[in-house]
Amino acid sequence: MRMKKTLNLGKTKFPMRGNLPQKELERENIWFENKVYERRQKLNAGKPSFMLHDGPPYANGNIHIGHAMNKISKDIIVRYKSMNGYYAPFVPGWDTHGLPIEQQLTKAGKDRKKVSPVIWRKMAAEYADKQVKKQMADFKRLGIAADWDHPYLTKQHSFEAGEVHVFAKMVERGLIYRGQKPVFWSWSSESALAMSEIEYHDLTATAVSFAEQVKDGKGILDSDTYLVAWTTTPWTIPASEAIAVNPTMSYSVVKPEGSQKKYVVATSLLAQLAQTYAWGAYQVEKEVLGADLEYITTQHPWMDRDILVITGDHVTDEAGTGLVHTAPGFGEIDFYATQDYDLPVIMNVDDKGYLTEEAGPDLAGIFYEDANQIVLDKLAEHDALVKASDITHSYPFDWRTKKPVIFRAVPQWFASLKPIRQEILASLDDVTFQPDWGKKRLGNMIRDRGDWVISRQRVWGVPLPIFYAEDGTAILEPDLIEHIADLFAKHGADIWFGWDAKDLLPAGYQNEHSPHGSFTKETDIMDVWFDSGTSYEGVLVDRPDLSYPADLVLEGSDQYRGWFNSSLITSVATHDQAPYRHVLSQGFTLDGHGDKMSKSIGNTIEPAEVIKRNGAEIIRLWVTSVDTSADVRVSAEIMDKQAEVYRKIRNTFRFLLANTADFDPRVDQVAYSDMTPVDQYFYARFNQLIQDVKAAYDHYDFQAVNKLLINFINVDLSAFYLDFAKDILYVEAPKGHLRRSIQTVLYRVLVGLDKLWLPILPHTAEEVFDYLPAEEGDFAYLTEMVEPIDLGDTDTLMANWQAFMQLRDAVNKALEVARDNKLIGKPSQAAVTLYLTDEQADLLAALGQDVRVLLMVSQLHLARVEEAGSDVPTYDGLKVAVAHAQGEVSPRDRMYHLDIGADPDFPMLSAHEAAIIRENFPQALEEGLEE
């Protein structure tokens, strides 16, 4: 009989290589075919609910690595909660309205102005459906468990109806109004934008100082005096209505040497400006207070228009001249600064950014940026140009088209925040933020936010359900709007564009402002942030199996100005509470060098490519390896490193499966009280790990989960327990107490690790589960999360073994020195003597364990520290002497023994090994043993 057959070498068909790119897809198909997600929901019916509400990604193109990080994070939470006692359905959503889809249609050669709105909306819907299908496939391939058969789309009839219900409630509260004031206007999108759709970049602009001659000086200034106004938008000078000064600042009337003109500038800026304007010597004729300049008029440089001097606290001496050119149609500050002066609002720029006839024949039809040079030329022509120079400053851009925007005063619909601002801010006290700075960030944004521009001059979206009477009066009646919501629920919002107003109105509807019964419809749609910002209504409130408010929302940190913000406003406005109880935000994904990813640069990491190369499990593992609360780096190299980590995890599972393959937990388990002391310790150590990992899951700290599990595998399991356990598992009697005690621990660790890893590595966890026939259930996801067992007070046990680990580290250092000195090759060749203090001796006695086995040496001798010679080295407070082991080495356990050949039937084995073989392998007596 060959010696190898007497060893309990573990066997398993669990493959060493995962072949993830292929096997994951096969397993996902099995999940869908067996409706594993749906079965999990049925199992959890009646349990406490946990609602993670999905913020909708925009339906345009395949998902990127940021999408993957977001959805995987959500999936980890939902899977964990579902296995841990909660009814936690996950309804994925998509934002399907808005400009980007219209732009894609335009790129495809479609012309919005050549088809009816209904046809255009049909094309947009079809495009959106294709994008949703594409992204859904991408998310499914990441192993996301969700209600894929019933996602929410912002274009769904029920969703549109819910959004209009919210709008009706806001109308009822008096929060919706129509006004004309400057708003961010994207000429590249031909639409107004909200603050949440703006991003800032540096822009080079032309700063212009120009002179306007006093027309009526009110006895303060002479007619040969010129006010030097300053602006960084010379193209707005044709719309100039005023010059603003600070009422408390001092202004100097200056006459440069050799000039017939006198100029007015801020006194505090005079020295600097005189140098900039190359005035040389000059004479200050007088100083006046800004307040005294109010209501003086000047002459526009070339147009037949009086310019009024007004006052405003917004004027400073930090830049410019202290006199600010003011065009109320092109700036929010300008607009409000002129409100008390009853000045007209000139709007001479069209939707596409081109100046109109009102700007004059030289400028009509000119793009606003190109108009700058023409304006400079006209100023020079009329001897009004004092100085022009380029400056670089932070400027608002359309975050979709990446083009600069302008301010433009056009009639828009607004949601007023002032009446509910304090209520919104107070609602944040009921929300947990993670990171905690999120509360301050969101609060500041709400506190500083102006009224919300909710109208958009587009077609693809939810229409503003507003009718106009014959005299132009806007009809804002909550009941009428609710009627429209009911129609949308039944027919969809397309009817707003396809039906006549009379067909949309309730039968017999009358209004005093339309004596002839004639009505028209608003043509603008709602801001897409109003769409997604009411998703709680169209999903959590509307669906009977869900509940409002959400227990958790998890999105990128940019959503403090986006979805977190808009949904908070509408929810407080309509439900008097925040739409979520907990906000968890994540950073952005950067390339391996920490740079922003860009397709044009070519530094993007596509999830599909990683899946093809490494598998989805590697992306999922990466998500948990980084601190997602901040910006994170990702590259092919980083993913390859995670693949190495995955291999270690997989090999650990394979070892555990192989060495518990002959263990049936239903009959072979050893009671905790009957385990060997080291097995009791490791059982308790794993118990502690379960508590720690679950606490990290509960806190949504995936990085901590990852570190705890990886550290346990590498340090506790591989570097300690399995290291010595292999000798027992392989060598001891197959059904002996020592082996069964270890297998009891390993089986619990195997099943427990499988469940603890499942939210992160579901494909692998299910594959492992296939090799656990004693476990009940068809799928690991349909089982419950592992729980710590009440082992009583284990503090002393844990403390003693932690102290032993320090002694073990000291012995390992001594063995390493012996190895370096060529005294031994492996620890099994060593005979170790420990010279112990009383405290150290008491510790080893308290363990009640054969410590030699744990140190994996052939011989161990314990002595008192006083017996140590002066040549015995000390390692971390422990005196250790290492010698080569005596006796002969057994070919079976590779250890040195002094009793080799004690059993004449097995002359090459120790007495203990011979007894094992005699009892468990009787055929060896007949056949004999050979190596």
Residue pairs with C-beta under 8 A, 6 or more apart in sequence:
1 921
1 923
1 924
1 927
1 928
1 929
1 930
2 929
2 930
2 931
3 891
3 892
3 929
3 930
3 931
5 921
6 892
6 916
6 917
6 920
6 921
6 924
6 929
7 730
7 731
7 892
8 662
8 729
8 730
8 731
8 732
8 734
8 739
9 730
10 655
10 657
10 658
10 659
10 660
10 661
10 729
11 658
11 661
12 654
12 657
12 658
12 661
12 771
13 771
14 653
14 654
14 657
14 658
14 767
14 768
14 771
16 650
16 651
16 654
18 615
18 617
18 646
18 650
18 764
18 767
20 614
20 615
20 616
20 617
20 618
20 763
21 611
21 612
21 613
21 614
21 615
23 763
23 767
24 141
24 143
24 611
24 615
24 616
24 617
24 763
25 141
27 763
27 766
27 767
28 140
28 141
28 143
28 763
31 37
31 145
31 766
31 779
32 140
32 148
34 778
34 779
36 145
36 779
36 781
36 782
37 145
37 146
37 147
37 148
38 147
39 779
39 782
40 82
40 145
40 781
40 782
41 82
41 87
41 89
43 782
44 82
44 86
44 87
44 88
45 87
46 87
47 85
47 86
47 87
48 85
48 86
48 87
49 86
49 87
49 88
49 547
49 551
50 81
50 86
50 87
50 88
50 551
50 552
51 88
51 89
51 540
51 546
51 547
51 548
51 549
51 550
51 551
51 552
52 74
52 77
52 78
52 81
52 88
52 90
52 550
52 551
52 552
52 553
52 554
53 91
53 535
53 536
53 539
53 540
53 550
53 552
53 553
53 579
53 580
54 74
54 90
54 91
54 92
54 93
55 93
55 532
55 535
55 553
55 554
55 555
55 559
55 563
56 93
56 94
56 95
56 152
56 154
56 532
56 535
57 63
57 67
57 70
57 94
57 95
57 135
58 94
58 95
58 98
58 100
59 94
59 95
59 96
59 101
59 128
59 131
59 132
59 135
59 153
60 100
60 101
60 104
60 131
61 131
61 134
61 135
62 134
62 135
62 138
62 606
62 608
63 71
63 135
63 138
63 139
63 607
64 589
64 597
64 604
64 606
64 607
65 589
65 597
65 604
65 605
65 606
65 607
65 610
65 619
65 634
66 556
66 588
66 589
67 135
67 138
67 139
67 607
68 142
68 607
68 619
68 623
69 586
69 589
69 623
69 628
69 632
70 554
70 555
70 556
70 586
71 92
71 139
71 142
71 144
72 142
72 144
72 619
72 620
72 623
73 554
73 586
73 623
73 628
73 700
73 702
74 90
74 144
74 554
75 90
75 142
75 143
75 144
75 145
75 146
75 759
76 620
76 623
76 624
76 697
76 702
76 759
76 760
77 552
77 554
77 697
77 700
77 759
78 88
78 90
78 145
78 146
79 145
79 758
79 759
79 762
79 781
80 697
80 759
80 785
81 88
82 88
82 145
82 781
83 755
83 758
83 759
83 781
83 783
83 784
83 785
84 694
84 697
84 784
84 785
85 784
85 785
89 147
89 545
89 546
90 145
90 146
90 147
91 146
91 147
91 150
91 151
91 152
91 539
91 543
91 546
92 136
92 139
92 144
92 146
92 147
92 148
92 151
92 152
93 151
93 152
93 153
93 154
93 535
93 539
94 128
94 131
94 132
94 135
94 151
94 152
94 153
94 154
95 154
95 528
95 531
95 532
96 125
96 128
96 131
96 132
96 153
96 154
96 155
97 124
97 128
97 154
97 155
97 460
97 461
97 462
97 525
97 528
97 531
98 458
98 460
98 461
98 528
98 531
99 189
99 191
99 400
99 456
99 458
99 460
99 528
100 400
101 124
101 127
101 128
101 131
101 460
102 112
102 120
102 124
102 458
102 459
102 460
103 400
103 401
104 127
105 112
105 120
105 123
105 124
105 127
106 112
110 120
110 123
112 120
112 459
115 123
116 497
117 459
117 497
117 498
118 494
118 497
118 498
120 459
120 460
121 459
121 460
121 494
121 497
122 494
124 459
124 460
125 155
128 153
128 155
132 151
132 153
136 148
136 151
138 607
138 608
139 146
140 148
141 608
141 611
141 616
142 607
142 611
142 616
142 619
142 620
143 616
143 617
143 620
143 762
143 763
145 762
145 781
152 159
152 535
152 538
152 539
153 159
154 160
154 163
154 462
154 528
154 531
154 532
154 535
154 538
155 493
156 538
157 488
157 489
157 490
157 491
157 492
157 493
158 489
158 538
158 542
159 531
159 535
159 538
159 539
159 542
160 462
160 488
160 489
160 492
160 493
160 538
161 485
161 486
161 488
161 489
161 538
162 485
162 534
162 537
162 538
162 541
162 542
163 462
163 526
163 530
163 531
163 534
163 537
163 538
164 462
164 465
164 481
164 482
164 484
164 485
164 488
165 482
165 485
165 537
166 534
166 537
166 570
166 573
166 574
167 176
167 464
167 465
167 481
167 526
167 530
168 465
168 478
168 481
168 482
168 485
169 478
169 573
169 574
170 176
170 415
170 570
170 573
170 574
171 476
171 477
171 478
171 481
172 478
173 419
173 420
173 573
174 416
174 419
175 415
175 416
175 419
175 420
175 573
176 413
176 414
176 415
176 416
176 454
176 476
177 413
177 414
177 416
178 411
178 412
178 413
178 414
178 474
179 411
179 412
179 414
180 345
180 409
180 410
180 411
180 412
181 332
181 335
181 336
181 409
181 412
182 328
182 329
182 330
182 331
182 332
182 334
182 335
182 407
182 408
182 409
183 192
183 193
183 332
183 407
183 408
183 409
183 410
183 412
183 453
184 192
184 193
184 194
184 195
184 197
184 198
184 396
184 405
184 407
184 453
185 191
185 192
185 193
185 351
185 405
185 406
185 407
185 408
185 410
186 192
186 193
186 197
186 398
186 401
186 403
186 405
187 351
187 352
187 353
187 368
187 403
187 405
187 406
188 353
188 398
188 401
188 403
189 398
189 400
189 401
189 458
190 351
190 352
190 457
190 458
191 456
191 457
191 458
192 408
192 410
192 412
192 453
192 455
192 456
192 457
193 398
193 405
193 453
194 452
194 453
194 454
194 527
194 529
195 449
195 450
195 561
196 529
196 561
196 562
196 565
196 566
197 398
197 399
197 400
197 529
198 396
198 397
198 398
198 399
198 405
199 396
199 397
199 399
200 394
200 395
200 396
200 397
201 394
201 395
201 397
202 392
202 393
202 394
202 395
203 392
203 393
203 394
203 395
203 404
204 390
204 391
204 392
205 232
205 233
205 390
205 391
205 392
205 393
205 395
206 232
206 234
206 372
206 376
206 388
206 389
206 390
206 391
207 230
207 231
207 232
207 320
207 388
207 389
207 390
207 391
208 230
208 231
208 232
208 234
208 237
208 375
208 376
208 379
208 385
208 387
208 388
209 228
209 229
209 230
209 273
209 277
209 320
209 321
209 386
209 387
209 388
210 228
210 229
210 231
210 237
210 301
210 325
210 379
210 384
210 385
210 386
211 226
211 227
211 228
211 229
211 261
211 263
211 301
211 384
211 386
212 226
212 227
212 229
212 243
212 298
212 299
212 300
212 301
212 307
212 384
213 223
213 224
213 225
213 226
213 298
213 299
214 221
214 222
214 223
214 224
214 225
214 226
214 227
214 296
214 297
214 298
215 223
215 297
215 298
215 299
215 306
216 296
216 297
217 223
217 225
217 296
218 295
218 296
220 288
220 292
220 293
220 296
221 253
221 264
221 288
221 293
221 296
222 262
224 260
224 261
224 262
225 253
225 261
225 262
225 263
225 264
226 261
226 262
226 263
226 264
226 298
227 243
227 263
227 264
227 296
227 298
227 309
227 323
228 263
228 264
228 265
228 273
228 321
228 323
228 386
229 243
229 321
229 323
229 324
229 325
230 319
230 320
230 321
230 323
230 324
230 325
231 237
231 324
231 325
232 391
232 393
233 327
233 330
234 371
234 372
234 375
234 376
234 379
234 388
235 349
235 355
235 368
235 369
235 371
235 372
235 375
236 325
236 327
236 330
236 331
237 301
237 325
237 327
237 375
237 379
238 303
238 346
238 348
238 355
238 358
238 359
238 360
238 363
238 375
239 327
239 329
239 330
239 346
239 347
239 348
239 359
240 300
240 305
240 307
240 325
240 326
240 327
241 305
241 307
241 308
241 326
241 327
241 328
241 338
241 343
241 344
241 345
241 346
242 307
242 308
242 309
242 310
242 326
242 328
242 334
242 337
242 338
242 341
242 343
243 298
243 307
243 308
243 309
243 310
243 323
243 324
243 325
243 326
244 309
244 310
244 311
244 312
244 314
244 315
244 323
244 324
244 326
244 334
244 337
245 251
245 290
245 293
245 294
245 309
245 310
245 311
245 312
245 315
245 322
245 323
245 324
246 266
246 290
246 311
246 312
246 313
246 315
246 316
246 317
246 322
247 289
247 290
247 291
247 294
247 311
247 312
247 313
248 289
248 290
248 291
249 266
249 267
249 268
249 289
249 290
249 315
249 317
249 322
250 266
250 267
250 268
250 287
250 288
250 289
250 290
251 264
251 265
251 266
251 267
251 287
251 288
251 289
251 290
251 293
251 322
251 323
252 264
252 265
252 266
252 267
252 270
252 284
252 286
252 287
253 262
253 263
253 264
253 284
253 285
253 286
253 287
253 288
254 262
254 263
254 264
254 265
254 270
254 274
254 279
254 282
254 283
254 284
254 285
255 261
255 262
255 263
255 282
255 283
255 285
256 263
256 274
256 277
256 279
256 280
256 281
256 282
257 279
257 280
257 281
257 282
257 283
259 279
262 285
263 386
264 288
264 293
264 323
265 273
265 321
265 322
265 323
266 317
266 321
266 322
266 323
267 287
268 317
268 322
269 317
269 320
269 321
269 322
270 284
273 279
273 321
274 280
274 282
276 387
277 386
277 387
290 311
290 315
291 311
293 309
293 311
294 309
294 310
294 311
295 308
295 309
296 308
296 309
297 306
297 307
297 308
297 309
298 306
298 307
298 309
299 305
299 306
299 307
300 306
300 307
301 378
301 379
301 382
301 384
302 378
302 379
302 381
302 382
302 384
303 360
308 341
308 343
310 326
310 337
310 338
310 340
310 341
312 324
312 333
312 337
314 324
314 333
314 337
315 322
315 323
315 324
316 322
326 334
326 337
326 338
327 334
327 346
328 334
328 335
328 337
328 338
328 343
328 345
328 346
328 409
329 335
329 345
329 346
329 347
329 348
329 408
329 409
330 349
330 406
330 407
330 408
330 409
331 407
332 407
332 450
335 345
335 409
345 409
346 358
347 358
347 408
347 409
347 410
348 355
348 356
348 358
348 359
349 355
349 356
349 359
349 368
349 406
349 408
350 356
351 457
353 367
353 368
353 369
353 406
354 365
354 366
354 367
354 368
355 363
355 364
355 365
355 366
355 367
355 368
355 371
356 364
357 364
359 366
359 371
362 374
362 378
363 371
363 374
363 375
366 374
368 406
376 385
376 388
379 385
395 404
396 404
396 405
397 403
397 404
397 405
398 404
398 405
412 453
412 455
413 453
413 454
413 455
413 464
413 466
413 522
413 524
414 451
414 452
414 453
414 454
414 455
415 451
415 452
415 454
415 569
415 573
416 451
417 424
417 446
417 449
417 450
417 451
417 452
417 569
418 451
420 569
420 572
420 573
421 446
421 447
423 572
423 576
424 446
424 568
424 569
424 572
425 443
425 446
425 447
427 568
427 572
427 577
427 578
428 439
428 442
428 443
428 568
428 578
430 577
430 578
430 581
431 439
431 578
431 580
431 581
431 582
431 583
432 581
432 582
432 583
433 439
433 442
433 582
433 583
433 585
434 582
434 583
434 584
434 585
434 629
434 700
435 585
435 629
438 557
438 560
438 583
438 585
441 560
442 560
442 564
442 565
442 568
442 583
445 560
445 561
445 565
446 565
446 568
446 569
449 565
452 527
452 566
452 569
453 527
454 464
454 526
454 527
454 530
455 464
455 524
455 525
455 526
455 527
456 524
456 525
456 526
456 527
456 528
457 524
458 524
458 525
459 497
459 525
460 525
461 525
461 526
461 528
461 531
462 488
462 493
462 525
462 526
462 530
462 531
463 493
463 496
463 497
463 521
463 522
463 523
463 524
463 525
463 526
464 522
464 524
464 525
464 526
465 481
465 484
465 485
465 496
465 522
466 474
466 475
466 476
466 481
466 521
466 522
467 474
467 475
467 480
467 501
467 504
467 505
467 519
467 520
467 521
467 522
468 474
468 475
468 519
468 520
468 521
468 522
469 475
469 511
469 513
469 514
469 519
470 513
470 514
470 515
470 516
470 518
470 519
471 513
471 514
473 513
474 522
475 511
475 513
475 519
480 505
480 506
480 509
483 505
483 506
484 496
484 504
487 495
487 504
488 495
488 496
495 504
496 504
496 521
501 519
501 520
501 521
502 517
502 519
504 521
505 519
510 517
511 519
529 562
529 563
529 565
529 566
530 566
530 570
532 563
532 566
532 567
533 563
533 565
533 566
533 567
533 569
533 570
534 567
534 570
535 567
536 548
536 549
536 550
536 567
536 571
536 579
536 580
537 570
537 574
539 546
540 546
540 547
540 548
540 549
540 550
540 579
541 548
548 575
548 579
549 571
549 575
549 577
549 578
549 579
549 580
549 581
550 579
550 580
550 581
551 580
551 581
551 582
552 580
552 581
552 582
552 583
552 584
552 700
553 563
553 564
553 579
553 580
553 582
553 583
553 584
554 584
554 585
554 586
554 700
555 562
555 563
555 564
555 585
555 586
556 585
556 586
556 587
556 588
557 585
557 586
557 587
557 588
558 588
559 565
559 585
560 585
564 580
564 583
564 585
567 579
567 580
568 578
568 579
570 579
571 577
571 578
571 579
572 578
584 700
585 629
586 628
586 629
587 628
587 629
587 630
587 631
587 632
588 596
588 631
588 632
589 597
589 605
589 631
589 632
589 633
589 634
590 596
590 597
590 631
590 632
590 633
590 634
591 597
591 603
591 604
591 605
591 633
591 634
591 635
592 633
592 634
592 635
592 637
592 638
593 603
593 633
594 631
594 633
595 601
595 603
597 603
597 604
597 605
598 604
605 634
605 635
605 636
605 639
607 616
607 619
610 618
610 619
610 636
610 639
611 619
613 636
613 639
614 639
614 640
614 642
614 643
615 643
615 763
616 763
617 646
617 761
617 763
617 764
618 639
618 642
618 643
618 646
619 639
620 760
620 761
620 762
621 642
621 645
621 646
621 706
621 760
621 761
622 634
622 638
622 639
622 642
623 702
623 760
624 702
624 703
624 705
624 706
624 760
625 642
625 645
625 703
625 706
626 632
626 633
626 703
627 703
628 702
628 703
645 710
646 761
646 764
648 710
648 713
648 714
649 710
649 713
649 757
649 761
649 764
650 764
652 713
652 717
652 718
652 753
653 750
653 753
653 754
653 764
653 768
655 722
656 746
656 747
656 749
656 750
656 753
657 750
657 768
657 771
659 729
659 743
659 746
660 743
660 746
660 747
660 750
662 734
663 740
663 743
663 744
663 746
663 747
664 774
665 744
665 747
665 774
666 774
668 735
668 740
668 743
668 744
669 740
669 744
669 747
670 679
670 737
670 740
670 741
670 744
672 680
672 683
672 789
672 791
674 737
674 741
675 683
675 741
675 744
675 745
676 738
676 741
676 742
676 849
677 847
677 848
677 849
678 721
678 801
678 847
678 849
678 854
679 741
679 742
679 744
679 745
680 797
681 797
681 798
681 801
682 716
682 721
682 745
682 749
683 744
683 745
683 748
683 791
684 791
684 794
684 797
684 798
685 716
685 798
685 801
686 712
686 745
686 748
686 749
686 752
687 788
687 789
687 791
687 794
688 788
688 798
689 708
689 709
689 712
689 716
689 756
690 752
690 756
690 786
690 787
690 788
691 788
692 708
693 705
693 708
693 709
693 756
694 785
694 788
696 702
696 704
696 705
696 708
697 705
697 759
702 760
705 756
705 760
706 760
709 753
709 756
709 757
713 753
717 749
720 805
720 808
721 745
723 856
724 853
724 854
724 855
724 856
725 742
725 746
727 853
727 856
727 893
727 895
728 738
728 739
728 742
728 853
729 739
729 742
729 743
730 893
731 892
731 893
731 913
731 916
732 738
732 739
732 916
733 739
733 916
733 919
733 920
734 920
735 920
736 916
750 768
750 772
751 772
751 775
751 786
752 786
754 765
754 768
754 769
754 772
754 780
755 765
755 780
755 783
755 785
755 786
756 785
756 786
757 764
757 765
758 765
758 766
758 780
758 781
762 780
762 781
765 780
765 781
766 779
766 780
766 781
768 780
769 775
769 777
769 779
769 780
769 783
775 783
776 783
777 783
800 843
800 846
800 847
801 847
803 843
804 843
804 844
804 847
804 851
804 854
806 876
807 834
807 840
807 843
807 844
807 878
808 854
808 855
809 876
810 875
810 876
810 877
810 878
810 880
811 832
811 834
811 855
811 875
811 878
811 880
813 875
813 876
814 832
814 873
814 875
814 880
814 881
814 882
815 824
815 827
815 830
815 832
815 857
815 882
817 873
817 882
818 824
818 830
818 882
819 825
823 882
823 883
823 884
824 830
824 882
824 884
827 855
827 856
827 857
828 856
828 857
828 858
828 885
828 889
828 894
828 895
828 896
829 858
829 884
829 885
829 896
830 857
830 858
830 859
830 882
830 883
830 884
830 885
831 857
831 858
831 859
831 860
831 861
831 882
831 883
831 884
831 885
831 886
831 896
832 855
832 857
832 859
832 860
832 861
832 880
832 881
832 882
832 883
833 860
833 861
833 862
833 863
833 880
833 881
833 882
833 883
834 840
834 860
834 861
834 862
834 863
834 878
834 879
834 880
835 863
835 864
835 865
835 867
835 868
835 872
835 878
835 879
835 880
835 881
836 844
836 862
836 863
836 864
836 865
836 878
837 865
840 865
840 878
841 862
841 864
844 851
844 862
851 860
852 858
852 859
852 860
857 885
858 885
858 887
858 895
858 896
858 897
859 885
859 886
859 896
865 879
868 879
868 881
872 879
872 880
872 881
873 879
873 880
873 881
874 880
885 895
885 896
886 896
886 898
887 896
887 897
887 898
887 899
887 900
888 896
888 897
888 900
889 895
889 896
889 897
890 896
890 897
890 900
890 908
890 909
890 910
890 913
891 908
891 931
892 908
892 909
892 913
893 910
893 913
895 910
897 910
899 910
899 911
900 907
900 908
900 909
900 910
901 907
901 908
901 909
902 910
902 911
902 914
903 909
903 911
903 914
903 915
903 918
905 914
905 918
905 925
906 913
906 914
906 917
906 918
906 924
906 929
908 929
908 931
909 917
909 929
917 924
917 929
918 924
918 925
